[in-house]
Amino acid sequence: MNNIKVKKNINLLNYTTIKIGGYTEFFAEPSSIYDLIEYLKWVKLNNLKFRIIGAGSNLLINNTFHKGLTICTRKLKKITINKLSGYVETECGVMLPVMANLLAQNGCEGGEWLIGIPGTTGGAIFMNAGSGNLWTSKYLLSVQVFDTKNLSIYNLNKENLIFKYRFSSFQTNEFVILKANFMFKPNKNIKKITDKTKQNLKNKTDKQPYHLPSFGSVFKNPKDNYAGKLIEEVGLKGFSIGGAQVSNMHSNFIVNNGDATSEEIYQLITVIQQKVLQKKGIFLHPEVRMIGY
Ligand SMILES: Cc1cc2nc3c(=O)[nH]c(=O)nc-3n(C[C@H](O)[C@H](O)[C@H](O)COP(=O)(O)OP(=O)(O)OC[C@H]3O[C@@H](n4cnc5c(N)ncnc54)[C@H](O)[C@@H]3O)c2cc1C
């Protein structure tokens, strides 16, 4: 356990895209998978709580004190792409837009939509992040995980995991995703893929408030419906509580107008749920993950 260097009392605000976060008792940003495992063993040895943050792009962290260790994976960003086969190996902290651009440069098709999702591969597998009917699981082959219960490493094939709309088995087990392998379509037209990747980003930034702090879509779309459409229909587009506002660009986004607190965001989520339930009879399930609630 030579590499254990934890920081103390770190504000997690700068580790989330909504720019809100409480203090964590201990904080670590491992720069190798080996170190990540060492931290997880240290947690177990000291009987501490822990939580994993990727890019923090799907997180609402309560502005309180969080006991235990928070581990951010964003320095685990090794990626290799075999352009002849389309086979990709990534560490869990690789950002999806980085992967999208590298795929395009190497003529590998299938990842053009990843450009608009500001998360890590670990977070994307955990969330089964997606765009339309394209999900992270579609291109996934296997995942290497660390089981925090028995401190073992496993390689799991996709077939042994469950993936649904914004759901993966990792939401119900105690595995930390270390690495992942994907397969894309090789030997395709680089210009065509690059153009499509650029266009996808433009489509997103034209319609969604990328210029303001947010955590992307707040709610999962109900079956055969859209959360944003329902929120707009009950008259909540642009509605705000303090610094937390339902975006005027896209009603399934809540933006932080500068000084929003976690309480204001949480209240706004609750108001939306109540109003949509009252007026439409539909309960909106949050997509965003909450820490400390
Ligand atoms: C502007 C914007 C646009 C977005 N657009 C989309 C979109 O189009 N589609 C979509 O699906 N999402 C979208 N999102 C949401 C978000 O980017 C995705 O859910 C993303 O996959 C989250 O990745 P992350 O690394 O930020 O995870 P985090 O937010 O850091 O964490 C999310 C969850 O994953 C867990 N986790 C992270 N890494 C690991 C790991 N290595 N092992 C185990 N658990 C882990 C965390 O503990 C947490 O529970 C958007 C967000 C923003 C801000």
The ligand as an ORCA input file, in Angstrom:
! r2SCAN-3c Opt
* xyz 0 1
  C     -24.264     18.380    -21.475
  C     -24.542     16.932    -21.159
  C     -25.062     16.110    -22.146
  C     -25.338     14.764    -21.871
  N     -25.855     13.969    -22.873
  C     -26.110     12.666    -22.622
  C     -26.633     11.828    -23.652
  O     -26.839     12.232    -24.781
  N     -26.885     10.525    -23.326
  C     -26.663     10.008    -22.091
  O     -26.886      8.817    -21.856
  N     -26.148     10.801    -21.089
  C     -25.876     12.098    -21.327
  N     -25.370     12.894    -20.322
  C     -25.172     12.329    -18.967
  C     -23.770     11.751    -18.712
  O     -22.788     12.387    -19.525
  C     -23.714     10.238    -18.921
  O     -24.594      9.559    -18.050
  C     -22.285      9.683    -18.697
  O     -22.239      8.357    -19.109
  C     -21.840      9.743    -17.240
  O     -20.454      9.446    -17.200
  P     -19.529     10.066    -16.055
  O     -18.164      9.551    -16.260
  O     -19.673     11.531    -16.007
  O     -20.180      9.398    -14.781
  P     -20.450     10.105    -13.372
  O     -21.505     11.133    -13.535
  O     -19.178     10.533    -12.767
  O     -21.051      8.873    -12.576
  C     -22.291      8.317    -12.939
  C     -22.449      6.980    -12.202
  O     -21.495      6.057    -12.722
  C     -20.718      5.500    -11.678
  N     -19.375      5.253    -12.197
  C     -18.591      6.091    -12.903
  N     -17.430      5.496    -13.223
  C     -17.483      4.244    -12.718
  C     -16.576      3.142    -12.697
  N     -15.364      3.195    -13.280
  N     -16.974      1.991    -12.080
  C     -18.191      1.910    -11.485
  N     -19.067      2.930    -11.447
  C     -18.726      4.087    -12.059
  C     -20.729      6.571    -10.575
  O     -20.457      6.006     -9.304
  C     -22.159      7.109    -10.697
  O     -23.070      6.297     -9.989
  C     -25.077     14.244    -20.582
  C     -24.531     15.083    -19.595
  C     -24.263     16.413    -19.887
  C     -23.671     17.289    -18.811
*
